[in-house]
Every structure is written in C-alpha cells, then in structure tokens.
Amino acid sequence: MFQFSITAKNNRARTGIFTTPHGDLQTPVFAPVGTQATVKTLTPEHLKSINASLVLSNTYHLYLRPGDELVRDMGGLHKFMQWPNPMLTDSGGFQVFSLSGTRKIDDEGVTFKSHIDGSTHRFTPEKSIAIQENLGADIIMAFDECSDPNDLAYSKIAMDRTHRWAERSLKAKTRPDQALFGIVQGGVNADLRAESAQFISSLDTPGIAIGGLSVGETKEEMHNTLDVVLPLLPENKPRYLMGVGTPEDLINGVLRGVDIFDCVLPTRLARHHSAFAPEGRLNMMNAAFARDTRPIDETCDCYACQTFTRAYIRHLIVAKELLAGTLLSIHNLRALIRLVESLRASILDNTFETKSAELLVQWKNNASRAPLTETKK
C-alpha cells in the first residue's frame, strides 16, 4: 500500500514517488500546515490551485477540539475537511512538550493541561496512535519527546525515551492503511543523532522523520545534524524534516537528501503582513508599497500575484480586511511549492548543482525581512 521509489538522484538530492491511499506524492514535497483541520484563511480549492499535494494536521489540537472521535464519526479527517489528497498528522508530542509550564513527563507518557480550558489530559504512545487512527491521515507519527537541542544530558534521556515510545507506537498501531514514521531525536549532538538514526532505521517503518530541529539551534548546527543523520537513513524510505520551512531551509534540506517538509511559517508570516519575494521578505505594511503597481513577485504564477498589486494588498492590510491574509497565504505557500517544484525539475534534468546554488542566492534574504531600501524600486 505504501511504496517509495526514487526516480532520479543528483549527489545526495533525489526525487521520488511515495504511494499512499489518497494518491501519489512527488518528492521533494512541501506540506502546508492545517493545524485544526484547516490551512488558516484558505479553502481546499485554494490549496489545489497552488498545487499543494500534502497537508498536515495536528493531533494535539484536534484531540482537544473538536475531538478525534467526532472526526472519526464524521468520516475521518479527509472527509471532515474535504481534502481528497494525502494527509499527515504529527503525534502531538511537540505541542505537549512546548507547554513547559503545564506538563509533566514520565517514562510512560505526558500529563498536561489544555491551553483552551486548563483541563488535565494524558498522552502516551498508545493514546497518540489511537487518536491518529481516529483522525485517519495517510502518514502518522510515533510519539516522541522533543528536547532542548543544546542540553546534552537531557537530549540523551529524551532520545532513549523516544526510542522506547517508537517501539510502543508500532505495537499500538492497528490500521494497515496508515504509514507510521519513526522520529530521530538527539539534539545537536552528533553521537546521539547517529545512534538515534540507526535505532529508528532498525524499526523498518515506511518512512523516517527528523525531529528536534528548527527549535533554537543555529543554521550551522541544523545543517551539521542533517549531514550526520541523512547518510545513515535507508535509501528506500522517504525522509521527513519536521517543522522546517524557509526557502533557504528547503534548498539546504533537499541538497542533503530530505524528501518531505512542513512548516507553519508561510501562513503565519501572511497573517503578520509578510511575503516571500526574490529581493527578500517583504513587510507589506510599509508605506513604500502604497502606490506600488507591481505584484508581490513578478515571477510568481499564484492568483494573488497574477491579479493584484502591492498597493492593493497594502490597502487591505491597513483596512484590516481578512482578504489580505488569504492573498498573502496563497502567495507564500505557492512560493515554497514552486521552489520544491523547481528543485525537483532540476534533479530530474541533472542541473540541480547549478540550480540550487542560484536559488540559494535568490532566496537567501527570506529568513528575515528585507531592509526597506530594498523595496523601493
């Protein structure tokens, strides 16, 4: 039911096809995040229009509201949110562990308080898998512990716990139509990451995720960690880098052999008036755009760029119109999806080495907002 075939390679970068019950994923692929069974401000038709093929939803949030059993009774996540293509759910681990002041971790699981009403709940590997089986995504995650990447002593404890929880997650899984991915942890310590990569690989899950990055470490530490982990993972399994999503991150990830990405960044930036652009991330609130007749990005084929000016989008922001968030979300997501499409095409035609270097130069200024002087053109 789940098959992964590599279609082309260029050094460590590769393209592939991952077969799921709801369609094939062409990799490398970027997944928009629909935390609460919706990608914020967008409809499924918007997602289809930007060529999204995979959407992620969040176990923790959907467990609390509306409840995983309700989603199951509504026909599962695909039917509930009317998304017909592949879906992925995380385990809820990262959200639970981010509630540092209101949760207690032990070897069996985690007790935490809801951010909604303060009620107490308990997640174990078995509970996380049961919730994800009710939600019904194609790809599900083993329950893991994400630790402070620079705390070596605790990273060892969290990694060992993650390994035990991965084994328990596998034993708890009952649905054959869901692919369970194990998760590599270990902070930014090379020895721990190598140990975790080898252990998780030994479980022979249909794919492998790399967790615990983009959580406070430097870019160099992230890249060094990927350089340790990825060569140790099986070639014939998709590799998923969790929660990483600037344009530069995607290029560097594909360059090292990552197949799947997701991140809330493009839609979060859209809600804060920021847009990805070749000259650097733009603050669309800037007065410099008040009479700017250009689209956000003259090279972009999305609806927002093909239809509206920077001046109009700035007007929407100043007027506090909800359409601003929709248009910027369409653009930011399409920018990342266009980027992985370009990377995929360059691997297939054996121009990746040249193309990736060009794209890194083009997109390097999007990790933070561009200086205002760069927008006055």
URPE-V515335 format. One record per backbone hydrogen bond with DSSP energy under -0.5 kcal/mol. NH is the residue of the N-H (numbers start at 1). CO is the residue of the C=O. E is the energy in kcal/mol with one decimal. If there is no record, write none. Layout:
BEGIN
nh->NH co->CO e->E
nh->NH co->CO e->E
END
This chain:
BEGIN
nh->3 co->1 e->-0.6
nh->3 co->19 e->-0.6
nh->5 co->17 e->-2.1
nh->7 co->15 e->-2.1
nh->8 co->15 e->-1.2
nh->10 co->13 e->-2.8
nh->13 co->10 e->-1.5
nh->15 co->8 e->-2.4
nh->16 co->27 e->-1.8
nh->17 co->5 e->-2.2
nh->18 co->25 e->-2.5
nh->19 co->3 e->-3.1
nh->19 co->17 e->-0.6
nh->20 co->23 e->-1.2
nh->23 co->20 e->-1.7
nh->25 co->18 e->-2.7
nh->26 co->24 e->-0.5
nh->27 co->16 e->-2.8
nh->27 co->25 e->-0.6
nh->28 co->259 e->-0.7
nh->29 co->259 e->-2.4
nh->31 co->261 e->-2.7
nh->32 co->30 e->-0.6
nh->32 co->54 e->-0.8
nh->33 co->263 e->-0.5
nh->34 co->32 e->-0.6
nh->34 co->56 e->-4.0
nh->35 co->33 e->-0.5
nh->36 co->38 e->-0.6
nh->37 co->34 e->-1.8
nh->40 co->38 e->-0.7
nh->42 co->39 e->-2.6
nh->47 co->43 e->-1.8
nh->48 co->44 e->-2.2
nh->49 co->45 e->-2.1
nh->50 co->46 e->-1.2
nh->51 co->48 e->-1.5
nh->52 co->47 e->-2.5
nh->55 co->86 e->-1.4
nh->56 co->32 e->-2.3
nh->57 co->88 e->-2.5
nh->58 co->35 e->-2.0
nh->59 co->57 e->-0.5
nh->62 co->58 e->-2.2
nh->63 co->59 e->-2.2
nh->64 co->60 e->-1.8
nh->65 co->61 e->-2.4
nh->67 co->62 e->-2.3
nh->71 co->67 e->-2.0
nh->72 co->68 e->-2.4
nh->73 co->69 e->-2.5
nh->74 co->70 e->-1.6
nh->75 co->72 e->-1.8
nh->76 co->71 e->-2.7
nh->77 co->135 e->-3.2
nh->80 co->76 e->-2.8
nh->81 co->77 e->-2.4
nh->82 co->78 e->-0.6
nh->83 co->78 e->-2.0
nh->84 co->82 e->-0.5
nh->88 co->55 e->-2.2
nh->89 co->139 e->-2.4
nh->90 co->57 e->-1.4
nh->96 co->92 e->-2.2
nh->97 co->93 e->-2.7
nh->98 co->94 e->-1.5
nh->99 co->95 e->-0.6
nh->99 co->96 e->-1.1
nh->100 co->98 e->-1.6
nh->102 co->99 e->-1.9
nh->104 co->111 e->-3.0
nh->106 co->109 e->-2.7
nh->110 co->123 e->-3.2
nh->111 co->104 e->-2.6
nh->112 co->121 e->-2.6
nh->113 co->102 e->-1.4
nh->114 co->119 e->-3.2
nh->118 co->114 e->-1.5
nh->121 co->112 e->-3.1
nh->123 co->110 e->-2.9
nh->125 co->108 e->-0.5
nh->128 co->124 e->-2.7
nh->129 co->125 e->-2.2
nh->130 co->126 e->-2.1
nh->131 co->127 e->-2.4
nh->132 co->128 e->-2.4
nh->133 co->129 e->-2.3
nh->134 co->130 e->-1.8
nh->135 co->131 e->-2.2
nh->136 co->132 e->-2.4
nh->137 co->132 e->-0.6
nh->138 co->87 e->-0.9
nh->139 co->87 e->-2.1
nh->140 co->179 e->-2.8
nh->141 co->89 e->-0.5
nh->142 co->181 e->-2.3
nh->146 co->144 e->-0.5
nh->147 co->145 e->-0.6
nh->151 co->148 e->-1.7
nh->152 co->150 e->-1.0
nh->155 co->151 e->-2.6
nh->156 co->152 e->-1.7
nh->157 co->153 e->-1.4
nh->158 co->154 e->-3.0
nh->159 co->155 e->-2.3
nh->160 co->156 e->-2.3
nh->161 co->157 e->-2.2
nh->162 co->158 e->-2.6
nh->163 co->159 e->-2.3
nh->164 co->160 e->-2.1
nh->165 co->161 e->-2.8
nh->166 co->162 e->-2.1
nh->167 co->163 e->-1.8
nh->168 co->164 e->-2.0
nh->169 co->165 e->-2.6
nh->170 co->166 e->-2.2
nh->171 co->167 e->-1.9
nh->172 co->168 e->-1.9
nh->173 co->169 e->-1.3
nh->176 co->174 e->-0.5
nh->178 co->175 e->-0.9
nh->179 co->138 e->-3.3
nh->180 co->178 e->-0.7
nh->181 co->140 e->-2.7
nh->181 co->179 e->-0.6
nh->182 co->207 e->-1.1
nh->184 co->209 e->-2.9
nh->188 co->149 e->-1.9
nh->189 co->186 e->-1.5
nh->190 co->188 e->-0.6
nh->193 co->189 e->-2.6
nh->194 co->190 e->-2.5
nh->195 co->191 e->-2.3
nh->196 co->192 e->-2.7
nh->197 co->193 e->-2.8
nh->198 co->194 e->-2.1
nh->199 co->195 e->-2.2
nh->200 co->196 e->-2.9
nh->201 co->197 e->-1.9
nh->202 co->198 e->-1.5
nh->203 co->199 e->-0.7
nh->203 co->200 e->-1.0
nh->204 co->201 e->-1.5
nh->205 co->200 e->-0.5
nh->206 co->180 e->-0.6
nh->207 co->180 e->-0.5
nh->208 co->238 e->-2.4
nh->209 co->182 e->-3.2
nh->210 co->240 e->-3.1
nh->211 co->184 e->-2.1
nh->211 co->209 e->-0.6
nh->222 co->218 e->-2.2
nh->223 co->219 e->-2.7
nh->224 co->220 e->-2.7
nh->225 co->221 e->-2.2
nh->226 co->222 e->-2.4
nh->227 co->223 e->-2.3
nh->228 co->224 e->-1.3
nh->229 co->225 e->-2.7
nh->230 co->226 e->-2.2
nh->232 co->229 e->-1.7
nh->233 co->229 e->-0.6
nh->233 co->230 e->-1.4
nh->237 co->234 e->-1.1
nh->238 co->206 e->-0.7
nh->240 co->208 e->-2.5
nh->241 co->239 e->-0.5
nh->241 co->260 e->-2.5
nh->242 co->210 e->-2.0
nh->242 co->240 e->-0.7
nh->244 co->241 e->-0.8
nh->244 co->262 e->-0.7
nh->250 co->246 e->-2.2
nh->251 co->247 e->-2.1
nh->252 co->248 e->-2.5
nh->253 co->249 e->-2.3
nh->254 co->250 e->-2.7
nh->255 co->251 e->-2.4
nh->256 co->252 e->-0.9
nh->256 co->253 e->-0.6
nh->257 co->253 e->-0.6
nh->257 co->254 e->-1.3
nh->258 co->253 e->-2.4
nh->259 co->239 e->-2.3
nh->260 co->239 e->-2.2
nh->261 co->29 e->-2.2
nh->262 co->241 e->-0.7
nh->263 co->31 e->-1.0
nh->268 co->264 e->-2.5
nh->269 co->265 e->-3.1
nh->270 co->266 e->-1.4
nh->271 co->267 e->-1.8
nh->272 co->268 e->-0.7
nh->272 co->269 e->-0.9
nh->273 co->270 e->-1.6
nh->274 co->269 e->-2.8
nh->275 co->282 e->-2.1
nh->280 co->277 e->-2.1
nh->281 co->365 e->-1.4
nh->281 co->368 e->-0.9
nh->282 co->275 e->-3.0
nh->284 co->273 e->-2.8
nh->284 co->282 e->-0.9
nh->286 co->283 e->-2.1
nh->289 co->286 e->-1.9
nh->290 co->287 e->-1.9
nh->292 co->289 e->-1.4
nh->293 co->291 e->-0.7
nh->300 co->297 e->-1.8
nh->306 co->302 e->-2.3
nh->307 co->303 e->-1.0
nh->308 co->304 e->-2.4
nh->310 co->294 e->-2.8
nh->311 co->292 e->-2.2
nh->313 co->309 e->-2.0
nh->314 co->310 e->-2.7
nh->315 co->311 e->-2.1
nh->316 co->312 e->-2.3
nh->317 co->313 e->-2.0
nh->318 co->314 e->-2.7
nh->319 co->315 e->-2.5
nh->320 co->317 e->-1.4
nh->321 co->316 e->-3.0
nh->324 co->321 e->-1.5
nh->325 co->322 e->-0.7
nh->326 co->322 e->-1.3
nh->327 co->323 e->-2.8
nh->328 co->324 e->-2.5
nh->329 co->325 e->-2.0
nh->330 co->326 e->-2.6
nh->331 co->327 e->-2.2
nh->332 co->328 e->-3.0
nh->333 co->329 e->-2.4
nh->334 co->330 e->-2.2
nh->335 co->331 e->-2.6
nh->336 co->332 e->-1.5
nh->337 co->333 e->-2.5
nh->338 co->334 e->-3.3
nh->339 co->335 e->-1.7
nh->340 co->336 e->-2.3
nh->341 co->337 e->-2.2
nh->342 co->338 e->-2.4
nh->343 co->339 e->-2.4
nh->344 co->340 e->-2.7
nh->345 co->341 e->-2.4
nh->346 co->342 e->-2.1
nh->347 co->343 e->-1.8
nh->348 co->344 e->-2.1
nh->349 co->345 e->-2.0
nh->350 co->347 e->-1.0
nh->351 co->346 e->-2.8
nh->352 co->346 e->-1.1
nh->355 co->351 e->-2.9
nh->356 co->352 e->-3.4
nh->357 co->353 e->-1.2
nh->358 co->354 e->-1.9
nh->359 co->355 e->-2.6
nh->360 co->356 e->-2.2
nh->361 co->357 e->-1.6
nh->362 co->358 e->-2.3
nh->363 co->359 e->-2.6
nh->364 co->360 e->-0.9
nh->366 co->363 e->-1.8
nh->367 co->364 e->-0.7
nh->370 co->281 e->-4.1
nh->374 co->371 e->-1.7
nh->375 co->372 e->-1.7
nh->376 co->372 e->-0.6
nh->376 co->373 e->-0.7
nh->377 co->375 e->-1.6
END
